[in-house]
Amino acid sequence: MSQAFTLLPAADHRKMQWLNGGGWTSEIFAWPHPENWEWRLSVADIEQGGPFSVLAGVDRTIALLQGNGFALTVENLPTVTITSPYKPFDFRGDLATNCSLLNGPVQDLNLMVRRSGAPRRLRFAEIIDTIELVDIELAIVLSGRLRVDGHYLSRLDAIRPVADSLTVVLSAASSEPATIAIVT
């Protein structure tokens, strides 16, 4: 029987320094291709505040993973301060956006989706025992350890079902709860 998902280990994520030197991006997944994607999920390590790249025709969702937080000023909108982990914030990538760090570097999760493609959403779930995921694009471990079909997943390891309608069952691999992000 073939495996119902593809493992995307954290060690295999493509890491790139930003052109402005303000941080690093680790690409978790880009579909259909890393250079020409319809949607992309990545983790950013932001070392200093500054402007975000303008991405025409792209909707973005960002969520704090680690650190004290940041403030985002999106063109002509009130500044939004993000200090709680796992709370997604949606904004248009084609608007000028500036990030100010609150007391040090942060790590965040970014979902970018081209408006010309199918919409995607980012949500979070805590797993105490077991969770069944159906009709997902991807799931990534943010804290704790999980088990799936005899494989163990740690922080920033991800899985992608081989077909949209497949069910993936994730189980906590210890007595501590785990947190995941899910792209649907």
Number of C-alpha atoms within 10 A of each C-alpha: 3 5 9 15 18 12 16 19 16 18 10 12 18 13 15 12 13 14 9 11 10 16 18 17 20 20 19 25 21 18 14 11 11 14 8 10 15 19 23 21 22 20 22 22 20 23 15 15 19 15 15 17 15 13 15 12 14 20 20 24 20 22 25 23 21 17 19 17 22 24 16 22 18 20 13 9 10 9 14 13 15 20 17 15 16 22 15 19 15 15 15 20 21 17 20 15 20 16 19 18 20 16 10 14 19 21 22 20 24 23 23 26 25 19 15 9 11 9 13 19 16 24 14 18 15 17 19 17 15 15 15 9 18 15 14 20 19 23 25 24 23 23 19 20 23 27 16 17 12 7 10 14 26 18 17 22 22 24 24 19 21 14 13 13 12 14 16 19 14 21 20 22 20 13 10 12 16 22 20 22 21 19 17 16
